[in-house]
């Protein structure tokens, strides 16, 4: 990411104007999205491993096992705009990140003796509800705090940051899960660490601007 910023600063027609990176909605929003990506993208990897290696599900059964995650996430995402009207975007980020953290802590209690209903379904509902509620307010905060002509660049950077967070998070969590050198992954360590990162998302949200905080009376952007 720093190398990208340096290269863009030297380019005559940069994809990402350097002035955008200095704006609080951009840098704070992208750090928040980086952490969020580090939570939710690796989740699919570790849960699929658990279902196939511990519960001995086939590929089709594993896919069906993810239906609650998907459906709850979609439903929560549809509710996010209405929830933002009550809590504000920054408030909803904090709430949804903490809900997700609770879900990941609950998920960390799984063991080799857990089944799907008693080990995965409950945490799936909580984690996915938090995940579905989280992305919309982050996106809204980042794109509403900048000029309209910069919205595309800001949105593209944010989507890239989310994927980058997933890559970094997965690498770090795989290292953590195999740190004891044993043949089995430490799912407890993975989900406890993910819960901690979700808590970090809630803390980072406090650095995001409140609605209209970064605009003066004439509508010009403050840095």
KATAQUI-V806228 format. One line per field, one symbol per residue. phi: phi as a letter, one per 40 degrees, with the letter a starting at -180 (. if undefined). burial: b if it has 16 or more other ideal C-beta (glycine too) atoms within 10 Angstrom, else e. A space follows every 10 residues. Layout:
phi->???
burial->???
This chain:
phi->.dcccccccc ccbccbddcc ccccdccccc cccdcccccc ccdccccccc cccccgcccc ccccccdddc cccccccccd dcccccbgcc cccccccccc cccccccccc acccbcccbb cdddcccccc cccccdcccc cccccbcdcc cccccccccc cccccccccc cccccccbcc gccbcccccc cccccccccc cccccccccc dgccbcccgc ccb
burial->eeeeeeebee eeebebbeeb bebbbbebbb bbbbbbbbbb bbbeebbbbb beebbebeee ebeebbebbe ebbeebbeeb eebbeeebbb ebbbbbbbbb bbbbbbbbeb eeebebeebb eebbbbbbbb bbbbbbbbbb bbbbbbeeeb eebbeebbeb bbebbbebbb eebbebbeee eeeebbbebb bbbbbebbbb bbebbeebbe eeebeeeeee bee
